[in-house]
């Protein structure tokens, strides 16, 4: 109880005593401490403000470049569509940081220590900063000091966060390199290519030496909530009216397989088709034969994906790219390294159809449409035309193609403004249902909207396009399915040895199977005349391993079939015709083959008995006299009445395509059996 009473008495005494007020000295001390703290904070923030501005303004560009640490393998790029004004949007997500340690510049140890502690405190208080710029960032070549237009301009679409760090260097940097930055940031840009024609040669150099000019750059620190807002607004904002940096960006080497683009391109499919008749003038003849091809190549964007984490690009190439196609001489006539051979012949004009450039696709596939140039045309009514066309470019192209050999083509960008319109005008419609029905592109005239032009950025890279492309040969080299002589008669006006003079009459009939790629030309293809060079054989055809080439006058190397007895080789071409064989009920509806019947009648042509084969001919003549047909069976009847006779050899022919292009076919192989 005594203890409780004592406590109550003490409480009563305290309540009775008056409250002591702080002395004047105590108040001054308190105010001094508060003002000193605020002054010190102001001083520190002012020093930070001055330090950042001074470091960014006065440090060498190389030190500023070293202070920006970028982890390229972690980068994700999202690229938008390229506009006709040579601009595109770009979103960059990457690990990026500004290492403030690289910006320290104190010479003495004490200054470095103080500066380092100050910057470490800054990073602790403000781990990142917000960057913005109201003016485009201009990028020049390193040796361009403003006397030329910038290569490109970068516009920040929105302010972005720049993470800050302070990393002490390792004592053994080779053994313990600094870890890559882990802070993530996103930068949204719009790139305007101001001088696209200067870009292609720069990309061929080992490194891009650039000068970056930044104007009106605002850097605002993002402090934690510990600092009052008004202090943050006053002392954490740096404005730089002008900042110039020198950057050297090393460019990776292209893989060896990419050094020759011609080895990367491949024609996947192709076809020829007739173009509809239109207005034709002497100055501008109407194109008659259309070409469509699909070309593929490895996606070049896959190379970029090897260096970054992710690439998001789906660019629709909607503008038609006009291309000129040239035919190069065969490899034996020109150097494989020559891409500007003066003997190259203009073959076709073409346009690319819209295609998608997708970073996720391993291949890029481009479809082109065009037409054979009317300059290749020659009149089939010109009596000297066959002789002129024997060595023509189109004849050489088709002969190599039909024999399964490749043709070397040269692809060039056709840069004149009217090129796309001319090709579009030629491809507006087609016959037979129109494999390309209505062309996708409008003509740049008064009748419709203007042609969408290729952006000058793309033109800058296409201007030097000079790519060789191998046009594949026909896989089905047997153009003639069967051949025979209808109503064949052999006359023997002279029986005096040793070489009886024989005359042969009949109608040469051959079934021609067009390659799938030429099926579209069946309605406009005609044969004017033929010149057979064949051997007549007694009995069935020999094995395919035996030679089917008739002997030439000075050729002793060809081994003739054992049953060959005579040679039919007229001195002049024989008139011929070609018509479509309509499918009958027995023909498979699934078959896509188009067959044509070639016919050529001849009367009393010299039939030369082969040297050393007189006895063989006599045996054949005996069978002919005893068993030859007394009457001709109806067309299409395959009865086996008469003497079995075979033909091996080849024929030459003059053909016409669309009554415009005259082509000489050389050495078309033939093999067939028939009954006489």
NUKOLNU-612023 format. One line per 4 residues: their letters; for each residue x, y, z of C-alpha. Coordinates in steps of 0.1 Angstrom, whole numbers, plus 2048, in hexadecimal, padded with zeros to 3 digits. Example, Ala and Ser with C-alpha at 12.3 -4.5 7.8 and 13.67 -1.06 7.14 Angstrom:
# residues 2
as) 87B:7D3:84E; 889:7F5:847
//
This chain:
# residues 676
xxxx) 800:800:800; 81D:817:808; 82A:813:7E5; 809:81C:7D5
xxxx) 805:83B:7EA; 828:847:7E0; 820:843:7BB; 800:857:7BF
xxxx) 812:873:7D1; 82C:875:7B5; 811:878:79B; 800:894:7AE
xxxx) 820:8A7:7B1; 827:8A4:78C; 804:8B1:784; 809:8CE:79B
xxxx) 82B:8D8:78B; 828:8F0:76D; 832:8E4:749; 855:8F0:740
xxxx) 858:903:71F; 876:8FD:708; 891:917:70B; 89A:92F:6EF
xxxx) 8BB:91D:6EA; 8AA:8FC:6E6; 893:90A:6CB; 8B0:919:6B8
xxxx) 8C2:8F8:6B9; 8A4:8E5:6AC; 89F:8FE:690; 8C3:8FC:687
xxxx) 8C2:8D7:685; 8A4:8D8:66E; 8B2:8F3:658; 8D3:8E2:656
xxxx) 8C3:8C1:64B; 8AF:8D3:631; 8CD:8E6:625; 8E1:8C7:623
xxxx) 8C5:8B6:60F; 8C3:8D4:5F8; 8E9:8D3:5F4; 8EA:8AE:5ED
xxxx) 8CE:8AF:5D4; 8DD:8CE:5C4; 8FF:8BB:5C1; 8ED:89E:5B2
xxxx) 8DB:8B4:599; 8FB:8C6:590; 90F:8A5:58F; 8F7:893:577
xxxx) 8F4:8B1:560; 91A:8B7:561; 922:893:55A; 90A:88F:53D
xxxx) 915:8B0:52E; 93A:8AF:533; 943:88A:533; 952:87C:514
xxxx) 93A:86A:4FD; 94D:849:502; 948:84B:528; 923:852:524
xxxx) 921:835:50C; 933:81F:525; 91B:82A:540; 8FD:81D:52C
xxxx) 8FE:7F8:532; 8E7:7E4:51B; 8E0:7BF:51B; 8DA:7B9:4F6
xxxx) 8D1:793:4F9; 8B4:79D:510; 8A6:7B6:4F7; 883:7B2:4E8
xxxx) 87B:7C6:4C9; 858:7CD:4BB; 859:7DE:499; 83A:7ED:489
xxxx) 831:7F3:465; 847:807:44E; 834:825:440; 838:836:41E
xxxx) 849:852:430; 865:83B:43B; 85B:83A:460; 853:81D:477
xxxx) 84C:818:49C; 863:805:4B2; 85F:7F8:4D5; 87E:7EC:4E8
xxxx) 87C:7D8:508; 89F:7D2:516; 8B5:7D1:535; 8C5:7F3:536
xxxx) 8D5:808:552; 8E9:828:556; 907:81F:56B; 90F:83F:57E
xxxx) 931:832:588; 93D:837:564; 935:85C:567; 94B:863:585
xxxx) 968:87A:57C; 979:885:59C; 99F:882:59A; 9A8:87E:5BF
xxxx) 99E:862:5D6; 98A:877:5EE; 975:886:5D1; 96E:864:5C3
xxxx) 964:857:5E5; 94C:874:5EB; 93E:873:5C8; 93A:84D:5CA
xxxx) 926:84F:5EB; 911:86B:5DD; 908:857:5BE; 902:837:5D1
xxxx) 8EA:84B:5E7; 8D9:858:5C8; 8D3:836:5BA; 8C5:82A:5DC
xxxx) 8AD:848:5DC; 8A5:848:5B7; 8AA:826:5A6; 89F:833:584
xxxx) 898:852:570; 87F:85D:556; 88D:868:534; 87A:87D:51B
xxxx) 881:893:4FE; 86B:8AB:4EB; 882:8AC:4CD; 88C:88F:4B6
xxxx) 8AD:87E:4BD; 8C2:882:49D; 8DB:868:492; 8F7:871:47A
xxxx) 916:860:46C; 933:866:482; 944:87D:469; 924:890:461
xxxx) 923:8AF:477; 902:8BC:46D; 90A:8C6:449; 8F4:8AA:43C
xxxx) 8D2:89D:446; 8D2:884:463; 8D0:85F:45A; 8B1:85B:470
xxxx) 89E:86B:48C; 891:85A:4AB; 872:868:4BC; 86A:85D:4DF
xxxx) 845:854:4DE; 844:855:504; 85C:85B:521; 86E:83C:52C
xxxx) 87E:830:54C; 8A4:82E:54E; 8B0:818:56A; 8CE:826:57E
xxxx) 8E9:812:58E; 90B:816:59E; 922:7F9:598; 946:7F8:5A5
xxxx) 95E:7EA:58C; 96D:7C7:593; 992:7C5:59C; 995:7A9:583
xxxx) 97D:7B2:567; 989:796:551; 981:77C:56B; 962:78C:57A
xxxx) 950:7A2:560; 934:7B8:56B; 913:7A7:56A; 8FA:7B2:54F
xxxx) 8DF:7CA:55A; 8BF:7BB:566; 8A8:7DA:567; 88E:7D9:54C
xxxx) 882:7F7:538; 86D:7FE:519; 875:818:4FF; 85A:822:4E5
xxxx) 868:834:4C6; 85E:83F:4A4; 87B:83D:48B; 87B:855:46E
xxxx) 895:84B:453; 8A0:86D:446; 8BC:862:42E; 8B5:83E:425
xxxx) 8CC:83F:406; 8EA:842:41E; 8E1:824:433; 8EA:806:41C
xxxx) 90F:80D:419; 912:813:43F; 904:7F1:447; 920:7E1:433
xxxx) 93A:7EF:44B; 948:7DC:469; 939:7F6:481; 921:813:481
xxxx) 933:832:48C; 917:84A:495; 912:86C:4A5; 8F2:86F:4BA
xxxx) 8E5:892:4C0; 8CB:895:4DC; 8B9:8B6:4E2; 8A1:8C0:4FE
xxxx) 8A8:8A2:513; 896:8A1:535; 8A3:889:550; 88D:887:56F
xxxx) 897:871:58C; 87C:85C:59C; 884:85D:5C1; 873:848:5DC
xxxx) 857:856:5F0; 870:861:60B; 876:882:5FA; 85C:89E:5F9
xxxx) 84C:8A3:5D7; 856:8C7:5D4; 87B:8BE:5DB; 879:8A3:5C1
xxxx) 86B:8BB:5A7; 885:8D5:5AE; 8A5:8C1:5B1; 8A0:8A0:59E
xxxx) 89A:8AF:57C; 8B6:8B4:563; 8B0:8C5:541; 8CA:8C2:526
xxxx) 8C5:8D8:507; 8E0:8C7:4F2; 8F3:8A6:4F6; 909:896:4DB
xxxx) 915:872:4DE; 92D:85E:4C8; 922:83A:4C4; 934:81D:4B3
xxxx) 91D:7FF:4AD; 92F:7E0:4A1; 91B:7CD:486; 91B:7A7:486
xxxx) 92A:796:467; 912:785:450; 915:75F:450; 928:751:432
xxxx) 908:742:424; 8F9:765:421; 915:775:40E; 906:76A:3ED
xxxx) 8E1:771:3EC; 8DC:75C:3CC; 8E4:73D:3DF; 8C8:744:3F8
xxxx) 8AC:74B:3DF; 897:72E:3D2; 87A:72D:3BA; 85F:718:3CA
xxxx) 845:719:3AF; 83F:72B:38E; 826:72B:371; 81F:73C:350
xxxx) 7FD:748:346; 7ED:75C:329; 7E3:780:32E; 7C3:78D:320
xxxx) 7C3:7A0:2FF; 7C2:7C6:303; 7C9:7E5:2F0; 7E9:7E3:2DD
xxxx) 7FD:7FF:2CE; 81C:7FE:2B9; 82F:813:2D3; 824:7FE:2F1
xxxx) 81B:7DA:2E8; 805:7C7:301; 815:7AC:315; 807:789:30D
xxxx) 818:770:325; 816:774:34A; 82E:765:364; 828:75C:388
xxxx) 842:74F:3A0; 847:749:3C5; 86A:74F:3D2; 876:747:3F5
xxxx) 895:74F:409; 8A0:74B:42D; 891:766:443; 8AD:780:44A
xxxx) 89B:78A:46A; 8A6:768:479; 8C9:776:479; 8BF:792:490
xxxx) 8AD:77A:4A7; 8CE:76A:4AF; 8D9:789:4C2; 8BA:793:4D5
xxxx) 8A0:782:4EA; 881:788:4D5; 877:79A:4B4; 853:7A2:4AE
xxxx) 84F:7AD:48A; 832:7A7:472; 836:7C0:456; 81E:7BF:439
xxxx) 830:7C8:419; 813:7D6:405; 825:7EB:3EB; 82E:7DA:3CA
xxxx) 853:7D8:3C4; 85B:7DA:39E; 876:7C2:392; 887:7BC:371
xxxx) 891:799:368; 8AE:793:351; 8BA:772:341; 8DF:76B:344
xxxx) 8F3:757:32A; 8F9:732:333; 915:72D:34D; 92E:722:332
xxxx) 92B:745:322; 930:75C:33F; 942:75E:360; 92F:752:37F
xxxx) 93A:771:391; 92C:78A:378; 90A:799:382; 90A:7B4:368
xxxx) 911:7A0:349; 90C:7B5:32A; 8FD:797:319; 8E0:796:331
xxxx) 8BE:798:31F; 8A0:7A9:32E; 887:78D:333; 86A:799:348
xxxx) 85C:7B4:35E; 84B:7AB:37F; 83C:7B8:39F; 83C:7A9:3C2
xxxx) 81A:7A1:3D1; 813:7AA:3F5; 825:794:40E; 82B:792:433
xxxx) 84D:796:443; 849:782:463; 866:77F:47C; 85A:75E:487
xxxx) 85B:74D:465; 87B:73C:45A; 874:743:436; 868:762:423
xxxx) 852:759:405; 84C:773:3EA; 835:76F:3CC; 83C:783:3AD
xxxx) 827:789:38E; 833:796:36D; 833:791:348; 84B:789:32C
xxxx) 858:7A9:31C; 848:7B0:2FA; 86B:7B9:2EE; 871:793:2EC
xxxx) 856:790:2D3; 85B:788:2AE; 842:783:292; 83D:75E:289
xxxx) 833:76A:266; 856:778:260; 868:75F:249; 889:767:258
xxxx) 87C:764:27C; 884:73F:281; 8A9:745:279; 8AA:764:28F
xxxx) 89A:752:2AC; 8B2:734:2AC; 8C8:746:2C5; 8AE:75C:2D5
xxxx) 8AE:760:2FB; 88B:752:2FF; 893:734:2EA; 8B2:72D:2FE
xxxx) 89E:731:31E; 883:719:314; 89A:6FF:306; 8AF:6FE:325
xxxx) 88F:6FC:33A; 880:6DF:327; 8A0:6CB:32A; 8A0:6CF:34F
xxxx) 8BD:6E8:351; 8BC:708:366; 8BC:72B:358; 8CF:747:369
xxxx) 8BA:765:36F; 8C4:788:37B; 8AB:79B:392; 8AE:7C0:394
xxxx) 899:7DB:3A4; 887:7F0:38A; 887:812:39A; 875:829:381
xxxx) 854:836:38E; 840:828:371; 84D:804:375; 833:7F8:38D
xxxx) 817:808:379; 822:7F8:359; 823:7D5:368; 802:7DA:379
xxxx) 7F3:7E5:358; 7FF:7C6:347; 7F1:7AF:363; 7CE:7BE:368
xxxx) 7BC:79F:35C; 7C3:77D:34E; 7B2:763:339; 7A4:742:342
xxxx) 797:74A:364; 7B4:760:36C; 7CD:750:382; 7D4:772:390
xxxx) 7B1:77E:386; 7B3:7A3:390; 7D4:7B1:398; 7D9:7BE:3BB
xxxx) 7E8:7DF:3B2; 7D8:7FE:3A4; 7E7:812:387; 7F5:834:38E
xxxx) 7DF:846:375; 7C0:85B:375; 7A9:83D:375; 7B0:833:399
xxxx) 7C4:839:3B8; 7E9:83E:3B5; 801:820:3B7; 80E:81B:3DA
xxxx) 833:822:3D6; 850:810:3E6; 85E:824:404; 87F:834:3FC
xxxx) 88F:820:419; 887:800:407; 892:80F:3E6; 8B4:817:3F5
xxxx) 8BA:7F3:3FB; 8AA:7E6:3DB; 8BE:7FF:3C5; 8DD:7E8:3C7
xxxx) 8C8:7C8:3C3; 8DA:7B3:3A9; 8D2:78F:3B2; 8D7:771:39D
xxxx) 8BC:756:39F; 8BC:734:390; 89C:72C:37E; 897:706:382
xxxx) 894:6EF:364; 876:6D9:35C; 875:6BA:371; 861:6A7:357
xxxx) 879:6A8:33A; 864:691:324; 850:6AA:310; 844:691:2F6
xxxx) 830:674:305; 82D:660:2E5; 834:663:2C0; 82B:650:2A1
xxxx) 825:653:27B; 802:64F:270; 7FC:640:24D; 821:63C:248
xxxx) 82B:630:225; 84D:627:218; 854:62A:1F3; 872:61A:1E2
xxxx) 877:62B:1C1; 89A:61C:1BD; 8A5:5F9:1C8; 8C9:5FC:1BC
xxxx) 8E3:5F5:1D7; 8F5:5FE:1EC; 8DE:619:1FA; 8BA:617:1EE
xxxx) 8AA:639:1EB; 88B:638:201; 86E:651:205; 857:654:223
xxxx) 835:663:226; 81C:666:243; 811:67C:25F; 827:681:27D
xxxx) 812:681:29D; 820:688:2C0; 80F:68C:2E1; 81E:6A9:2F3
xxxx) 81A:6AC:319; 820:6CF:326; 833:6D3:346; 81D:6DE:363
xxxx) 82C:701:363; 823:706:33E; 800:6F9:33F; 7F2:71C:340
xxxx) 801:722:31D; 7EE:705:30C; 7D4:71C:2FD; 7EE:734:2ED
xxxx) 809:71B:2E3; 80C:711:2BF; 826:6FD:2AA; 82E:70C:288
xxxx) 844:6F1:27A; 85B:6D5:284; 87A:6C3:278; 87D:69F:284
xxxx) 89E:68E:287; 894:66B:291; 89E:646:28C; 885:62C:281
xxxx) 888:60B:293; 87B:5E8:28B; 867:5DD:2A9; 863:5EB:2CC
xxxx) 876:606:2DC; 898:5FD:2EB; 89F:603:310; 8A1:627:31B
xxxx) 8C7:623:321; 8CD:620:2FC; 8D5:63F:2E8; 8B8:650:2D7
xxxx) 8CD:669:2C5; 8CF:666:29F; 8F2:666:292; 900:687:285
xxxx) 914:687:265; 935:68A:277; 92B:678:297; 93A:655:29C
xxxx) 935:653:2C1; 910:64D:2C3; 906:628:2C7; 8E6:622:2B3
xxxx) 8CB:60B:2BE; 8CF:5E8:2AF; 8AD:5E9:29E; 8B2:60B:28E
xxxx) 8B1:609:268; 8AA:62C:25A; 8AB:651:262; 890:66B:25A
xxxx) 8A0:68E:25A; 890:6A6:241; 8A4:6C2:233; 88A:6DC:23B
xxxx) 870:6E2:256; 84E:6D2:252; 82E:6E6:258; 81D:6DB:279
xxxx) 800:6E2:28F; 7F8:6DE:2B4; 7D6:6D8:2C4; 7C9:6D0:2E7
xxxx) 7C0:6AC:2EE; 79F:6AD:301; 79D:695:31E; 786:678:31A
xxxx) 772:663:333; 790:64C:339; 7A7:669:343; 7AA:66D:368
xxxx) 799:68D:374; 7B5:691:38E; 7CF:694:373; 7DC:6B7:36D
xxxx) 7EF:6AE:34D; 7E7:6C2:32E; 7EE:6AF:30E; 7F1:6BD:2EB
xxxx) 7F2:6AB:2C9; 80E:6B5:2B2; 808:6AB:28D; 81D:6B0:26E
xxxx) 816:6A0:24C; 832:699:234; 834:689:212; 850:676:203
xxxx) 86C:681:219; 88E:670:215; 892:653:22C; 8B7:64A:230
xxxx) 8C0:626:237; 8DB:625:251; 8FE:61A:247; 902:5F5:24E
xxxx) 8DD:5F0:255; 8D1:5E6:231; 8CA:5C2:23C; 8B5:5CE:259
xxxx) 8A2:5E5:242; 89A:5C9:22A; 88C:5B4:247; 876:5D1:251
xxxx) 86C:5D7:22D; 861:5B3:22A; 84B:5B6:249; 83E:5D7:23C
xxxx) 833:5C7:21B; 822:5AA:22C; 813:5B9:24B; 80F:5DE:247
xxxx) 7EC:5ED:24D; 7D4:5EC:230; 7BF:608:23F; 7C4:622:259
xxxx) 7B2:61D:27A; 79E:63A:288; 7AF:655:29B; 7B6:64A:2BF
xxxx) 7B3:624:2B8; 7D0:612:2C7; 7CC:5F1:2B5; 7EC:5DD:2AF
xxxx) 7E7:5D6:28A; 805:5D9:273; 82B:5DB:277; 838:5E7:299
xxxx) 84F:604:293; 861:61B:2AB; 86F:63E:2A9; 88B:64D:2BE
xxxx) 89C:66E:2BA; 893:693:2BD; 883:6AF:2AA; 887:6D4:2A7
xxxx) 869:6EB:2A5; 85F:70F:2A0; 843:718:2B9; 82F:738:2BF
xxxx) 822:744:2E1; 804:75B:2DF; 80C:762:2BB; 827:779:2C8
xxxx) 845:766:2D5; 857:74F:2BC; 86C:734:2CC; 881:719:2BC
xxxx) 881:6F8:2CF; 8A0:6E4:2CA; 8A6:6BF:2CF; 885:6B5:2DE
xxxx) 88A:690:2E6; 870:677:2D9; 86A:652:2DE; 84C:63E:2D2
xxxx) 83E:61F:2C1; 823:61C:2A8; 815:603:28E; 819:607:269
//
